[in-house]
């Protein structure tokens, strides 16, 4: 890996039918092993179909690191100025602030590479698509360990979540978070708004908690949660809440990757093993493990019924605006 000393000459890459200029390609982005901006571009090209499938037609927030991951992080909702005419966007509204933003909307790998040229490391898409940004088509189960929660507990809860999904007739697609947790994605009919999808996600989280009360919490306020438990974070389904997509690199020195995994890998997986150095070979061998997600669409009707049952029985709803 190159070491950056000053600025390196820009290069041009042919990406599909596009030409993308990469400035300062030798800037070190990931100090643990010395991977550069160009290494990051090559990583995303190596998982091209996978990252495009994960982001396709979705409003996407970019987490940019202009000086590499050791520097400042910029949360970028709007597509940066100077974008070529072939870049695509989708306009989303933020009612609380009475504002709109034209966010990145990926439909081809050149869009991803141009975003990396603009120092994007992480891609955080909405769980809805451009056709109707107010109707999510992706239910996200975020298994979020509290500070003292061991990863073995994350594994156990993932199996419980899988059990409940199978009983519901839903197909879950797991991935590492790129940090210490596991995400599970389920494609759903775009029939409900964010509030109802969040209610459904909370009903599911409560069922997982009932089955694994020693491991799981759904307590809303972080200060009230047992630090040894795992929080099933249903709020990742709220409007404008995003998490790193499948195949997104994370902004840490090791360049870990949020990596799709098989259910039979849960017991042995170590999220730290998946980095921009190791994932390309895995992808070349296994392909996109989330490739069939659009073929397995689930209706949230049963979970909405569970939510209504819980509410009738007095379950307290979390704050709507958090």
C-alpha positions in Angstrom: 0.0 0.0 0.0 1.2 3.5 -0.8 2.2 6.1 1.7 0.9 9.6 0.9 3.5 12.4 1.0 1.8 15.5 -0.4 -0.6 15.1 -3.3 -0.3 12.4 -5.9 -1.2 13.0 -9.5 -4.9 12.5 -10.4 -5.8 9.5 -12.6 -8.8 8.7 -14.7 -10.7 5.4 -14.5 -13.1 3.9 -17.1 -16.0 2.7 -15.1 -18.6 1.2 -17.3 -19.5 3.9 -19.9 -18.2 6.6 -17.6 -14.8 8.2 -17.0 -14.2 9.1 -13.4 -11.3 11.3 -12.3 -9.7 10.3 -9.0 -7.7 13.0 -7.4 -4.9 12.3 -4.9 -5.3 8.5 -5.3 -2.4 7.8 -3.0 -3.8 9.5 0.1 -3.9 7.0 2.9 -7.5 6.5 4.1 -7.0 3.5 6.4 -3.9 3.8 8.6 -4.0 0.3 10.1 -2.6 -1.3 6.8 -2.1 1.8 4.8 -4.9 1.4 2.2 -5.4 4.5 0.0 -8.2 6.3 -1.7 -7.4 4.3 -4.8 -7.5 1.0 -2.8 -11.0 2.1 -1.7 -12.1 2.7 -5.2 -10.8 -0.8 -6.2 -12.6 -2.4 -3.3 -15.9 -0.9 -4.4 -15.3 -2.0 -8.0 -14.6 -5.5 -6.8 -18.1 -5.7 -5.2 -19.8 -3.6 -7.8 -23.0 -5.6 -8.3 -23.4 -6.0 -4.6 -23.0 -2.4 -3.6 -25.2 -1.2 -6.4 -27.9 -3.7 -5.5 -27.8 -2.5 -1.9 -28.1 1.1 -2.8 -30.2 1.0 -6.0 -32.8 3.7 -6.3 -32.5 4.7 -2.6 -31.8 8.2 -1.2 -28.3 7.8 0.2 -26.4 9.8 2.8 -22.7 9.8 2.3 -20.2 9.7 5.2 -17.2 11.6 3.8 -13.7 11.6 5.2 -11.7 14.2 3.2 -8.5 13.5 5.0 -9.0 9.8 5.5 -10.7 8.1 8.4 -8.3 9.5 10.9 -9.7 13.0 10.0 -13.0 14.7 10.3 -16.2 12.9 9.2 -18.7 14.9 7.1 -22.3 13.7 7.0 -23.5 14.7 3.5 -27.1 14.5 2.7 -27.0 16.6 -0.5 -25.0 15.5 -3.6 -21.8 17.6 -3.6 -21.4 20.5 -6.0 -19.6 19.7 -9.3 -21.2 16.4 -10.0 -21.1 15.3 -13.6 -24.5 15.3 -15.4 -24.8 11.5 -15.3 -25.0 11.4 -11.5 -28.5 10.8 -10.2 -30.4 12.2 -7.3 -33.7 11.9 -5.5 -35.4 14.8 -3.7 -36.5 14.1 -0.1 -38.3 16.3 2.3 -37.5 17.1 5.9 -40.8 18.4 7.3 -39.4 19.3 10.7 -37.1 21.8 9.1 -39.3 22.6 6.0 -36.4 21.7 3.8 -35.6 19.4 0.9 -32.4 17.7 -0.2 -31.3 16.2 -3.5 -29.6 13.0 -2.2 -27.4 10.6 -4.1 -29.4 7.9 -5.9 -27.2 5.1 -7.1 -28.1 3.1 -10.2 -24.7 2.1 -11.5 -21.2 1.5 -10.1 -19.8 4.8 -11.6 -22.1 6.6 -9.1 -20.4 4.9 -6.2 -16.9 5.5 -7.6 -17.6 9.2 -8.1 -18.9 9.4 -4.5 -15.6 7.9 -3.4 -13.7 10.5 -5.4 -15.6 13.0 -3.3 -14.1 11.2 -0.2 -17.1 9.0 0.6 -16.2 6.0 2.7 -19.6 4.9 4.0 -22.9 4.7 2.2 -26.1 5.0 4.3 -29.2 4.5 2.2 -32.8 5.0 3.2 -35.1 2.0 3.5 -37.3 3.4 0.8 -36.8 3.9 -2.9 -37.1 6.8 -5.4 -40.6 5.6 -6.7 -42.1 6.5 -3.3 -39.7 7.7 -0.6 -42.5 7.7 2.0 -43.2 3.9 1.7 -40.3 1.7 3.0 -39.7 -1.5 1.2 -36.9 -2.7 3.5 -37.4 -3.7 7.2 -34.1 -3.5 9.0 -33.4 -5.5 12.2 -30.4 -4.0 14.0 -28.9 -6.3 16.7 -27.0 -3.6 18.6 -24.9 -4.8 21.5 -24.6 -2.6 24.5 -21.1 -1.8 25.8 -20.7 -5.0 27.9 -22.5 -7.3 25.6 -20.3 -10.1 24.3 -20.5 -11.2 20.6 -21.6 -14.7 21.6 -24.8 -13.0 22.8 -25.2 -11.3 19.5 -24.9 -14.7 17.8 -27.6 -16.2 20.1 -30.0 -13.4 19.5 -29.5 -13.6 15.7 -30.6 -17.3 15.9 -33.7 -16.3 17.9 -34.5 -13.6 15.3 -34.0 -16.1 12.5 -36.4 -18.5 14.3 -39.1 -15.8 14.6 -38.6 -14.8 11.0 -39.1 -18.3 9.8 -42.3 -18.7 11.8 -43.6 -15.5 10.1 -42.7 -16.8 6.7 -40.2 -14.0 6.2 -36.7 -14.4 4.6 -34.0 -12.6 6.5 -30.7 -11.6 4.9 -28.0 -11.2 7.6 -24.8 -9.1 7.4 -22.2 -7.9 9.8 -22.6 -4.3 10.8 -18.9 -3.6 10.2 -18.8 -2.9 13.9 -19.9 -5.1 16.8 -23.4 -6.0 15.7 -25.4 -7.9 13.1 -28.0 -6.5 10.8 -30.8 -8.5 9.2 -32.7 -7.1 6.2 -36.2 -8.2 5.0 -37.7 -7.0 1.8 -41.3 -5.9 2.4 -44.2 -4.6 0.4 -44.1 -0.8 0.2 -47.6 -0.6 1.6 -47.0 1.2 4.9 -45.4 4.5 6.0 -42.4 4.8 8.3 -44.4 4.9 11.5 -46.2 1.6 10.8 -43.0 -0.1 9.7 -41.4 1.1 12.9 -44.4 -0.3 14.9 -44.0 -3.6 13.1 -40.3 -3.7 13.9 -40.9 -2.9 17.6 -43.5 -5.8 17.7 -40.9 -8.1 16.3 -38.3 -6.9 18.7 -40.6 -7.5 21.7 -41.2 -11.1 20.5 -37.5 -11.7 20.3 -37.2 -10.2 23.8 -39.9 -12.5 25.1 -38.0 -15.5 23.8 -34.6 -14.4 25.1 -35.3 -12.1 28.1 -31.8 -12.7 29.6 -30.1 -11.5 26.4 -32.4 -8.9 24.9 -33.7 -5.4 25.8 -36.2 -3.2 24.0 -35.9 -0.4 26.6 -36.0 2.9 24.8 -33.7 5.1 26.8 -30.1 4.1 26.6 -29.4 5.0 30.2 -32.0 2.5 31.3 -30.7 -0.5 29.4 -28.7 -3.2 30.9 -25.2 -2.7 29.5 -24.7 -6.5 29.2 -27.7 -7.0 26.9 -28.4 -6.6 23.2 -30.8 -3.8 22.1 -33.0 -4.7 19.1 -33.0 -1.3 17.5 -36.3 -1.0 15.8 -35.8 2.8 15.4 -33.6 2.2 12.4 -36.8 1.9 10.6 -37.9 5.5 11.4 -37.9 8.1 8.7 -34.5 9.5 7.7 -32.7 6.9 10.0 -30.0 5.1 8.0 -27.4 2.5 8.6 -24.4 1.4 6.6 -25.5 -0.7 3.6 -24.3 -4.2 2.6 -20.8 -3.9 1.3 -20.3 -0.5 2.7 -16.8 0.1 4.2 -16.8 1.6 7.7 -14.9 4.6 8.7 -12.3 3.0 11.0 -8.6 2.4 10.6 -9.0 -1.2 9.7 -11.5 -0.5 6.9 -14.0 -3.1 8.1 -16.9 -3.9 5.8 -20.6 -4.5 6.5 -20.6 -7.9 4.9 -23.4 -10.3 3.9 -23.1 -13.7 5.6 -25.0 -17.0 5.5 -27.1 -18.1 8.5 -24.8 -21.1 8.9 -21.9 -18.7 9.4 -23.4 -17.0 12.4 -21.7 -19.2 15.1 -18.2 -18.8 13.7 -18.2 -15.3 12.2 -15.8 -12.7 13.4 -16.8 -9.2 12.0 -13.2 -8.0 12.3 -12.2 -10.5 9.6 -14.2 -8.7 6.9 -12.1 -5.7 5.6 -11.5 -4.1 2.2 -8.4 -6.4 2.1 -10.3 -9.6 2.6 -13.9 -9.1 1.2 -13.0 -8.9 -2.5 -11.8 -12.6 -2.5 -14.8 -13.6 -0.5 -17.1 -11.8 -3.0 -15.3 -13.4 -5.9 -16.0 -16.8 -4.4 -19.5 -16.4 -3.1 -21.0 -13.6 -5.1 -23.6 -11.3 -3.6 -25.3 -13.2 -0.8 -28.2 -10.6 -0.8 -28.8 -10.9 -4.5 -32.2 -12.6 -4.1 -33.6 -10.3 -1.6 -36.0 -8.7 -4.1 -37.4 -12.2 -4.8 -38.6 -12.7 -1.3 -41.1 -9.9 -0.4 -42.9 -10.1 2.9 -46.2 -8.5 4.0 -46.1 -6.8 7.4 -49.7 -7.5 8.2 -49.0 -10.1 10.9 -46.5 -7.8 12.6 -49.0 -4.9 12.5 -51.5 -7.2 14.2 -48.8 -8.0 16.8 -48.3 -4.3 17.3 -52.0 -3.6 17.8 -52.2 -6.5 20.3 -49.3 -5.1 22.3 -50.8 -1.6 22.3 -54.2 -3.0 23.5 -52.4 -4.8 26.3 -50.8 -1.5 27.4 -47.3 -1.7 25.8 -45.8 1.8 25.9 -44.9 3.3 22.6 -41.5 5.0 22.4 -41.3 8.8 21.5 -42.3 9.3 17.9 -39.7 11.9 17.1 -36.6 10.1 18.3 
